[in-house]
Amino acid sequence: MELKNWEEITIEFVDPVGTSTSKSLYKLIEQEIDKLSFTIEMLDPTGVVVEKWEISGSINKINFDKLNYSLDDLLKPTMTVQPTSCVLIK
């Protein structure tokens, strides 16, 4: 049975010093990509996949977080997606 009205999903990323997560998210905006398909895996404490979802949907919002030079915190940008399809694979 597939539900038709999925709630929004907010995905939080960590933006490390190396490869920029913010840059990757910004490319989604530049390329006007609004439809996504992605997989979410839930891992147990040893790193084994115990649950896997395939999700399709549209981007509602991207928040790049705020830079605060007085703190040593990493940036944590978020992306909010409105799913149109969620399928439990495992």
Jmol script that loads the backbone (N, CA, C; Angstrom):
load data "model"
ATOM      1  N   MET A   1       0.833  -1.175   0.000  1.00  0.00           N
ATOM      2  CA  MET A   1       0.000   0.000   0.000  1.00  0.00           C
ATOM      3  C   MET A   1       0.882   1.245   0.000  1.00  0.00           C
ATOM      4  N   GLU A   2       0.626   2.155  -0.913  1.00  0.00           N
ATOM      5  CA  GLU A   2       1.424   3.378  -0.992  1.00  0.00           C
ATOM      6  C   GLU A   2       0.592   4.563  -0.532  1.00  0.00           C
ATOM      7  N   LEU A   3       1.144   5.316   0.411  1.00  0.00           N
ATOM      8  CA  LEU A   3       0.473   6.523   0.882  1.00  0.00           C
ATOM      9  C   LEU A   3       0.611   7.622  -0.156  1.00  0.00           C
ATOM     10  N   LYS A   4      -0.348   8.492  -0.232  1.00  0.00           N
ATOM     11  CA  LYS A   4      -0.311   9.591  -1.207  1.00  0.00           C
ATOM     12  C   LYS A   4       0.127  10.906  -0.583  1.00  0.00           C
ATOM     13  N   ASN A   5      -0.024  11.053   0.731  1.00  0.00           N
ATOM     14  CA  ASN A   5       0.292  12.311   1.391  1.00  0.00           C
ATOM     15  C   ASN A   5       1.439  12.135   2.379  1.00  0.00           C
ATOM     16  N   TRP A   6       2.661  12.205   1.883  1.00  0.00           N
ATOM     17  CA  TRP A   6       3.843  12.077   2.724  1.00  0.00           C
ATOM     18  C   TRP A   6       4.176  13.429   3.328  1.00  0.00           C
ATOM     19  N   GLU A   7       4.640  13.439   4.566  1.00  0.00           N
ATOM     20  CA  GLU A   7       5.073  14.681   5.200  1.00  0.00           C
ATOM     21  C   GLU A   7       6.446  15.068   4.666  1.00  0.00           C
ATOM     22  N   GLU A   8       6.761  16.359   4.779  1.00  0.00           N
ATOM     23  CA  GLU A   8       8.068  16.851   4.351  1.00  0.00           C
ATOM     24  C   GLU A   8       9.178  16.143   5.117  1.00  0.00           C
ATOM     25  N   ILE A   9      10.312  15.996   4.451  1.00  0.00           N
ATOM     26  CA  ILE A   9      11.505  15.427   5.072  1.00  0.00           C
ATOM     27  C   ILE A   9      12.569  16.510   5.063  1.00  0.00           C
ATOM     28  N   THR A  10      13.168  16.772   6.228  1.00  0.00           N
ATOM     29  CA  THR A  10      14.278  17.719   6.301  1.00  0.00           C
ATOM     30  C   THR A  10      15.553  16.921   6.525  1.00  0.00           C
ATOM     31  N   ILE A  11      16.498  17.082   5.614  1.00  0.00           N
ATOM     32  CA  ILE A  11      17.768  16.365   5.674  1.00  0.00           C
ATOM     33  C   ILE A  11      18.843  17.353   6.104  1.00  0.00           C
ATOM     34  N   GLU A  12      19.570  17.013   7.173  1.00  0.00           N
ATOM     35  CA  GLU A  12      20.648  17.867   7.655  1.00  0.00           C
ATOM     36  C   GLU A  12      21.980  17.296   7.187  1.00  0.00           C
ATOM     37  N   PHE A  13      22.795  18.154   6.588  1.00  0.00           N
ATOM     38  CA  PHE A  13      24.111  17.772   6.107  1.00  0.00           C
ATOM     39  C   PHE A  13      25.170  18.402   6.998  1.00  0.00           C
ATOM     40  N   VAL A  14      26.372  17.853   6.980  1.00  0.00           N
ATOM     41  CA  VAL A  14      27.517  18.481   7.630  1.00  0.00           C
ATOM     42  C   VAL A  14      28.435  18.948   6.526  1.00  0.00           C
ATOM     43  N   ASP A  15      28.858  20.218   6.602  1.00  0.00           N
ATOM     44  CA  ASP A  15      29.705  20.795   5.559  1.00  0.00           C
ATOM     45  C   ASP A  15      31.156  20.778   6.019  1.00  0.00           C
ATOM     46  N   PRO A  16      31.925  19.760   5.618  1.00  0.00           N
ATOM     47  CA  PRO A  16      33.321  19.672   6.049  1.00  0.00           C
ATOM     48  C   PRO A  16      34.199  20.697   5.324  1.00  0.00           C
ATOM     49  N   VAL A  17      35.434  20.782   5.750  1.00  0.00           N
ATOM     50  CA  VAL A  17      36.366  21.729   5.147  1.00  0.00           C
ATOM     51  C   VAL A  17      36.697  21.327   3.716  1.00  0.00           C
ATOM     52  N   GLY A  18      36.795  20.051   3.432  1.00  0.00           N
ATOM     53  CA  GLY A  18      37.172  19.568   2.100  1.00  0.00           C
ATOM     54  C   GLY A  18      36.102  19.837   1.065  1.00  0.00           C
ATOM     55  N   THR A  19      35.446  18.794   0.586  1.00  0.00           N
ATOM     56  CA  THR A  19      34.389  18.930  -0.409  1.00  0.00           C
ATOM     57  C   THR A  19      33.220  19.687   0.211  1.00  0.00           C
ATOM     58  N   SER A  20      32.789  20.741  -0.462  1.00  0.00           N
ATOM     59  CA  SER A  20      31.750  21.607   0.093  1.00  0.00           C
ATOM     60  C   SER A  20      30.345  21.068  -0.184  1.00  0.00           C
ATOM     61  N   THR A  21      29.639  20.749   0.876  1.00  0.00           N
ATOM     62  CA  THR A  21      28.246  20.330   0.756  1.00  0.00           C
ATOM     63  C   THR A  21      27.395  21.504   0.283  1.00  0.00           C
ATOM     64  N   SER A  22      27.691  22.701   0.808  1.00  0.00           N
ATOM     65  CA  SER A  22      26.941  23.895   0.397  1.00  0.00           C
ATOM     66  C   SER A  22      27.058  24.128  -1.107  1.00  0.00           C
ATOM     67  N   LYS A  23      28.251  23.899  -1.652  1.00  0.00           N
ATOM     68  CA  LYS A  23      28.452  24.082  -3.092  1.00  0.00           C
ATOM     69  C   LYS A  23      27.603  23.086  -3.882  1.00  0.00           C
ATOM     70  N   SER A  24      27.539  21.847  -3.409  1.00  0.00           N
ATOM     71  CA  SER A  24      26.715  20.832  -4.083  1.00  0.00           C
ATOM     72  C   SER A  24      25.239  21.194  -4.028  1.00  0.00           C
ATOM     73  N   LEU A  25      24.772  21.683  -2.882  1.00  0.00           N
ATOM     74  CA  LEU A  25      23.374  22.094  -2.765  1.00  0.00           C
ATOM     75  C   LEU A  25      23.092  23.315  -3.645  1.00  0.00           C
ATOM     76  N   TYR A  26      24.048  24.236  -3.714  1.00  0.00           N
ATOM     77  CA  TYR A  26      23.873  25.430  -4.540  1.00  0.00           C
ATOM     78  C   TYR A  26      23.747  25.055  -6.023  1.00  0.00           C
ATOM     79  N   LYS A  27      24.480  24.027  -6.444  1.00  0.00           N
ATOM     80  CA  LYS A  27      24.389  23.568  -7.838  1.00  0.00           C
ATOM     81  C   LYS A  27      22.976  23.103  -8.168  1.00  0.00           C
ATOM     82  N   LEU A  28      22.275  22.511  -7.177  1.00  0.00           N
ATOM     83  CA  LEU A  28      20.882  22.109  -7.404  1.00  0.00           C
ATOM     84  C   LEU A  28      20.029  23.326  -7.741  1.00  0.00           C
ATOM     85  N   ILE A  29      20.297  24.451  -7.081  1.00  0.00           N
ATOM     86  CA  ILE A  29      19.553  25.683  -7.341  1.00  0.00           C
ATOM     87  C   ILE A  29      19.942  26.252  -8.701  1.00  0.00           C
ATOM     88  N   GLU A  30      21.246  26.311  -8.975  1.00  0.00           N
ATOM     89  CA  GLU A  30      21.726  26.861 -10.249  1.00  0.00           C
ATOM     90  C   GLU A  30      21.169  26.092 -11.444  1.00  0.00           C
ATOM     91  N   GLN A  31      21.119  24.778 -11.323  1.00  0.00           N
ATOM     92  CA  GLN A  31      20.649  23.939 -12.426  1.00  0.00           C
ATOM     93  C   GLN A  31      19.131  23.798 -12.420  1.00  0.00           C
ATOM     94  N   GLU A  32      18.484  24.502 -11.482  1.00  0.00           N
ATOM     95  CA  GLU A  32      17.023  24.494 -11.364  1.00  0.00           C
ATOM     96  C   GLU A  32      16.472  23.071 -11.256  1.00  0.00           C
ATOM     97  N   ILE A  33      17.178  22.254 -10.493  1.00  0.00           N
ATOM     98  CA  ILE A  33      16.726  20.882 -10.253  1.00  0.00           C
ATOM     99  C   ILE A  33      15.706  20.924  -9.123  1.00  0.00           C
ATOM    100  N   ASP A  34      14.508  20.505  -9.406  1.00  0.00           N
ATOM    101  CA  ASP A  34      13.501  20.496  -8.352  1.00  0.00           C
ATOM    102  C   ASP A  34      13.000  19.088  -8.045  1.00  0.00           C
ATOM    103  N   LYS A  35      13.280  18.137  -8.911  1.00  0.00           N
ATOM    104  CA  LYS A  35      12.878  16.748  -8.680  1.00  0.00           C
ATOM    105  C   LYS A  35      14.110  15.930  -8.302  1.00  0.00           C
ATOM    106  N   LEU A  36      14.002  15.170  -7.230  1.00  0.00           N
ATOM    107  CA  LEU A  36      15.112  14.351  -6.757  1.00  0.00           C
ATOM    108  C   LEU A  36      14.670  12.908  -6.583  1.00  0.00           C
ATOM    109  N   SER A  37      15.631  12.009  -6.697  1.00  0.00           N
ATOM    110  CA  SER A  37      15.460  10.621  -6.293  1.00  0.00           C
ATOM    111  C   SER A  37      16.689  10.272  -5.481  1.00  0.00           C
ATOM    112  N   PHE A  38      16.486   9.730  -4.297  1.00  0.00           N
ATOM    113  CA  PHE A  38      17.625   9.402  -3.450  1.00  0.00           C
ATOM    114  C   PHE A  38      17.270   8.231  -2.547  1.00  0.00           C
ATOM    115  N   THR A  39      18.293   7.685  -1.910  1.00  0.00           N
ATOM    116  CA  THR A  39      18.143   6.539  -1.018  1.00  0.00           C
ATOM    117  C   THR A  39      18.596   6.936   0.381  1.00  0.00           C
ATOM    118  N   ILE A  40      17.829   6.526   1.373  1.00  0.00           N
ATOM    119  CA  ILE A  40      18.216   6.727   2.769  1.00  0.00           C
ATOM    120  C   ILE A  40      18.419   5.350   3.389  1.00  0.00           C
ATOM    121  N   GLU A  41      19.561   5.169   4.065  1.00  0.00           N
ATOM    122  CA  GLU A  41      19.856   3.908   4.731  1.00  0.00           C
ATOM    123  C   GLU A  41      19.965   4.135   6.236  1.00  0.00           C
ATOM    124  N   MET A  42      19.325   3.264   7.015  1.00  0.00           N
ATOM    125  CA  MET A  42      19.470   3.287   8.461  1.00  0.00           C
ATOM    126  C   MET A  42      20.483   2.207   8.824  1.00  0.00           C
ATOM    127  N   LEU A  43      21.490   2.603   9.591  1.00  0.00           N
ATOM    128  CA  LEU A  43      22.559   1.684   9.955  1.00  0.00           C
ATOM    129  C   LEU A  43      22.453   1.286  11.420  1.00  0.00           C
ATOM    130  N   ASP A  44      22.879   0.049  11.716  1.00  0.00           N
ATOM    131  CA  ASP A  44      22.976  -0.343  13.124  1.00  0.00           C
ATOM    132  C   ASP A  44      24.319   0.164  13.661  1.00  0.00           C
ATOM    133  N   PRO A  45      24.610  -0.016  14.944  1.00  0.00           N
ATOM    134  CA  PRO A  45      25.860   0.522  15.520  1.00  0.00           C
ATOM    135  C   PRO A  45      27.141   0.008  14.860  1.00  0.00           C
ATOM    136  N   THR A  46      27.060  -1.128  14.153  1.00  0.00           N
ATOM    137  CA  THR A  46      28.259  -1.664  13.502  1.00  0.00           C
ATOM    138  C   THR A  46      28.371  -1.230  12.042  1.00  0.00           C
ATOM    139  N   GLY A  47      27.394  -0.457  11.550  1.00  0.00           N
ATOM    140  CA  GLY A  47      27.449   0.034  10.177  1.00  0.00           C
ATOM    141  C   GLY A  47      26.716  -0.831   9.166  1.00  0.00           C
ATOM    142  N   VAL A  48      25.996  -1.838   9.624  1.00  0.00           N
ATOM    143  CA  VAL A  48      25.231  -2.707   8.732  1.00  0.00           C
ATOM    144  C   VAL A  48      23.881  -2.044   8.424  1.00  0.00           C
ATOM    145  N   VAL A  49      23.493  -2.053   7.138  1.00  0.00           N
ATOM    146  CA  VAL A  49      22.222  -1.466   6.721  1.00  0.00           C
ATOM    147  C   VAL A  49      21.077  -2.339   7.235  1.00  0.00           C
ATOM    148  N   VAL A  50      20.175  -1.733   8.040  1.00  0.00           N
ATOM    149  CA  VAL A  50      19.037  -2.482   8.574  1.00  0.00           C
ATOM    150  C   VAL A  50      17.720  -2.022   7.945  1.00  0.00           C
ATOM    151  N   GLU A  51      17.735  -0.869   7.307  1.00  0.00           N
ATOM    152  CA  GLU A  51      16.531  -0.364   6.636  1.00  0.00           C
ATOM    153  C   GLU A  51      16.978   0.537   5.498  1.00  0.00           C
ATOM    154  N   LYS A  52      16.276   0.436   4.355  1.00  0.00           N
ATOM    155  CA  LYS A  52      16.642   1.223   3.187  1.00  0.00           C
ATOM    156  C   LYS A  52      15.380   1.720   2.495  1.00  0.00           C
ATOM    157  N   TRP A  53      15.339   3.029   2.199  1.00  0.00           N
ATOM    158  CA  TRP A  53      14.195   3.661   1.545  1.00  0.00           C
ATOM    159  C   TRP A  53      14.625   4.310   0.246  1.00  0.00           C
ATOM    160  N   GLU A  54      13.809   4.178  -0.796  1.00  0.00           N
ATOM    161  CA  GLU A  54      13.978   4.948  -2.034  1.00  0.00           C
ATOM    162  C   GLU A  54      12.923   6.041  -2.021  1.00  0.00           C
ATOM    163  N   ILE A  55      13.365   7.282  -2.168  1.00  0.00           N
ATOM    164  CA  ILE A  55      12.462   8.421  -2.058  1.00  0.00           C
ATOM    165  C   ILE A  55      12.577   9.289  -3.305  1.00  0.00           C
ATOM    166  N   SER A  56      11.441   9.710  -3.837  1.00  0.00           N
ATOM    167  CA  SER A  56      11.379  10.659  -4.943  1.00  0.00           C
ATOM    168  C   SER A  56      10.546  11.838  -4.468  1.00  0.00           C
ATOM    169  N   GLY A  57      10.922  13.033  -4.918  1.00  0.00           N
ATOM    170  CA  GLY A  57      10.159  14.201  -4.512  1.00  0.00           C
ATOM    171  C   GLY A  57      10.739  15.483  -5.052  1.00  0.00           C
ATOM    172  N   SER A  58      10.216  16.584  -4.553  1.00  0.00           N
ATOM    173  CA  SER A  58      10.664  17.893  -5.008  1.00  0.00           C
ATOM    174  C   SER A  58      11.270  18.670  -3.846  1.00  0.00           C
ATOM    175  N   ILE A  59      12.222  19.528  -4.173  1.00  0.00           N
ATOM    176  CA  ILE A  59      12.887  20.361  -3.170  1.00  0.00           C
ATOM    177  C   ILE A  59      11.955  21.516  -2.805  1.00  0.00           C
ATOM    178  N   ASN A  60      11.691  21.676  -1.519  1.00  0.00           N
ATOM    179  CA  ASN A  60      10.898  22.807  -1.044  1.00  0.00           C
ATOM    180  C   ASN A  60      11.773  23.970  -0.595  1.00  0.00           C
ATOM    181  N   LYS A  61      12.910  23.627   0.059  1.00  0.00           N
ATOM    182  CA  LYS A  61      13.734  24.680   0.643  1.00  0.00           C
ATOM    183  C   LYS A  61      15.143  24.161   0.897  1.00  0.00           C
ATOM    184  N   ILE A  62      16.126  25.047   0.724  1.00  0.00           N
ATOM    185  CA  ILE A  62      17.506  24.755   1.110  1.00  0.00           C
ATOM    186  C   ILE A  62      17.958  25.888   2.015  1.00  0.00           C
ATOM    187  N   ASN A  63      18.499  25.534   3.199  1.00  0.00           N
ATOM    188  CA  ASN A  63      19.015  26.509   4.152  1.00  0.00           C
ATOM    189  C   ASN A  63      20.508  26.231   4.314  1.00  0.00           C
ATOM    190  N   PHE A  64      21.332  27.229   4.036  1.00  0.00           N
ATOM    191  CA  PHE A  64      22.781  27.027   4.050  1.00  0.00           C
ATOM    192  C   PHE A  64      23.415  27.210   5.427  1.00  0.00           C
ATOM    193  N   ASP A  65      22.643  27.484   6.466  1.00  0.00           N
ATOM    194  CA  ASP A  65      23.118  27.691   7.826  1.00  0.00           C
ATOM    195  C   ASP A  65      23.829  29.045   7.920  1.00  0.00           C
ATOM    196  N   LYS A  66      24.175  29.427   9.107  1.00  0.00           N
ATOM    197  CA  LYS A  66      24.833  30.721   9.334  1.00  0.00           C
ATOM    198  C   LYS A  66      26.268  30.499   9.765  1.00  0.00           C
ATOM    199  N   LEU A  67      27.154  31.281   9.195  1.00  0.00           N
ATOM    200  CA  LEU A  67      28.569  31.213   9.539  1.00  0.00           C
ATOM    201  C   LEU A  67      28.811  32.071  10.772  1.00  0.00           C
ATOM    202  N   ASN A  68      29.403  31.492  11.803  1.00  0.00           N
ATOM    203  CA  ASN A  68      29.692  32.217  13.035  1.00  0.00           C
ATOM    204  C   ASN A  68      31.165  31.998  13.363  1.00  0.00           C
ATOM    205  N   TYR A  69      31.963  33.024  13.140  1.00  0.00           N
ATOM    206  CA  TYR A  69      33.404  32.892  13.335  1.00  0.00           C
ATOM    207  C   TYR A  69      33.808  32.814  14.800  1.00  0.00           C
ATOM    208  N   SER A  70      32.902  33.097  15.726  1.00  0.00           N
ATOM    209  CA  SER A  70      33.242  33.007  17.150  1.00  0.00           C
ATOM    210  C   SER A  70      33.118  31.572  17.675  1.00  0.00           C
ATOM    211  N   LEU A  71      32.579  30.672  16.844  1.00  0.00           N
ATOM    212  CA  LEU A  71      32.423  29.267  17.230  1.00  0.00           C
ATOM    213  C   LEU A  71      33.222  28.371  16.296  1.00  0.00           C
ATOM    214  N   ASP A  72      33.560  27.197  16.767  1.00  0.00           N
ATOM    215  CA  ASP A  72      34.278  26.223  15.945  1.00  0.00           C
ATOM    216  C   ASP A  72      33.342  25.210  15.297  1.00  0.00           C
ATOM    217  N   ASP A  73      32.039  25.464  15.351  1.00  0.00           N
ATOM    218  CA  ASP A  73      31.066  24.519  14.823  1.00  0.00           C
ATOM    219  C   ASP A  73      31.157  24.399  13.304  1.00  0.00           C
ATOM    220  N   LEU A  74      30.822  23.205  12.795  1.00  0.00           N
ATOM    221  CA  LEU A  74      30.712  23.004  11.361  1.00  0.00           C
ATOM    222  C   LEU A  74      29.388  23.574  10.872  1.00  0.00           C
ATOM    223  N   LEU A  75      29.350  23.994   9.616  1.00  0.00           N
ATOM    224  CA  LEU A  75      28.080  24.395   9.021  1.00  0.00           C
ATOM    225  C   LEU A  75      27.210  23.156   8.850  1.00  0.00           C
ATOM    226  N   LYS A  76      25.912  23.324   9.055  1.00  0.00           N
ATOM    227  CA  LYS A  76      24.973  22.216   8.897  1.00  0.00           C
ATOM    228  C   LYS A  76      23.818  22.674   8.016  1.00  0.00           C
ATOM    229  N   PRO A  77      24.052  22.717   6.687  1.00  0.00           N
ATOM    230  CA  PRO A  77      22.962  23.099   5.792  1.00  0.00           C
ATOM    231  C   PRO A  77      21.862  22.042   5.813  1.00  0.00           C
ATOM    232  N   THR A  78      20.631  22.467   5.504  1.00  0.00           N
ATOM    233  CA  THR A  78      19.503  21.544   5.455  1.00  0.00           C
ATOM    234  C   THR A  78      18.772  21.680   4.126  1.00  0.00           C
ATOM    235  N   MET A  79      18.133  20.605   3.723  1.00  0.00           N
ATOM    236  CA  MET A  79      17.297  20.600   2.525  1.00  0.00           C
ATOM    237  C   MET A  79      15.966  19.961   2.907  1.00  0.00           C
ATOM    238  N   THR A  80      14.878  20.647   2.584  1.00  0.00           N
ATOM    239  CA  THR A  80      13.544  20.122   2.856  1.00  0.00           C
ATOM    240  C   THR A  80      12.950  19.623   1.545  1.00  0.00           C
ATOM    241  N   VAL A  81      12.496  18.371   1.566  1.00  0.00           N
ATOM    242  CA  VAL A  81      11.964  17.712   0.375  1.00  0.00           C
ATOM    243  C   VAL A  81      10.524  17.299   0.646  1.00  0.00           C
ATOM    244  N   GLN A  82       9.664  17.507  -0.355  1.00  0.00           N
ATOM    245  CA  GLN A  82       8.287  17.014  -0.287  1.00  0.00           C
ATOM    246  C   GLN A  82       8.225  15.715  -1.094  1.00  0.00           C
ATOM    247  N   PRO A  83       8.182  14.557  -0.418  1.00  0.00           N
ATOM    248  CA  PRO A  83       8.170  13.290  -1.142  1.00  0.00           C
ATOM    249  C   PRO A  83       6.882  13.079  -1.935  1.00  0.00           C
ATOM    250  N   THR A  84       7.047  12.495  -3.107  1.00  0.00           N
ATOM    251  CA  THR A  84       5.893  12.062  -3.894  1.00  0.00           C
ATOM    252  C   THR A  84       5.793  10.539  -3.870  1.00  0.00           C
ATOM    253  N   SER A  85       6.931   9.887  -3.539  1.00  0.00           N
ATOM    254  CA  SER A  85       6.963   8.431  -3.453  1.00  0.00           C
ATOM    255  C   SER A  85       8.019   8.013  -2.458  1.00  0.00           C
ATOM    256  N   CYS A  86       7.677   7.088  -1.553  1.00  0.00           N
ATOM    257  CA  CYS A  86       8.612   6.504  -0.599  1.00  0.00           C
ATOM    258  C   CYS A  86       8.395   4.989  -0.614  1.00  0.00           C
ATOM    259  N   VAL A  87       9.470   4.269  -0.918  1.00  0.00           N
ATOM    260  CA  VAL A  87       9.367   2.810  -1.022  1.00  0.00           C
ATOM    261  C   VAL A  87      10.379   2.181  -0.083  1.00  0.00           C
ATOM    262  N   LEU A  88       9.898   1.325   0.826  1.00  0.00           N
ATOM    263  CA  LEU A  88      10.775   0.599   1.732  1.00  0.00           C
ATOM    264  C   LEU A  88      11.360  -0.587   0.981  1.00  0.00           C
ATOM    265  N   ILE A  89      12.682  -0.564   0.763  1.00  0.00           N
ATOM    266  CA  ILE A  89      13.373  -1.612   0.007  1.00  0.00           C
ATOM    267  C   ILE A  89      13.779  -2.761   0.917  1.00  0.00           C
ATOM    268  N   LYS A  90      14.278  -2.412   2.103  1.00  0.00           N
ATOM    269  CA  LYS A  90      14.781  -3.438   3.028  1.00  0.00           C
ATOM    270  C   LYS A  90      14.287  -3.165   4.423  1.00  0.00           C
TER     271      LYS A  90
END
end "model"
wireframe off; spacefill off
backbone 0.3
color backbone group
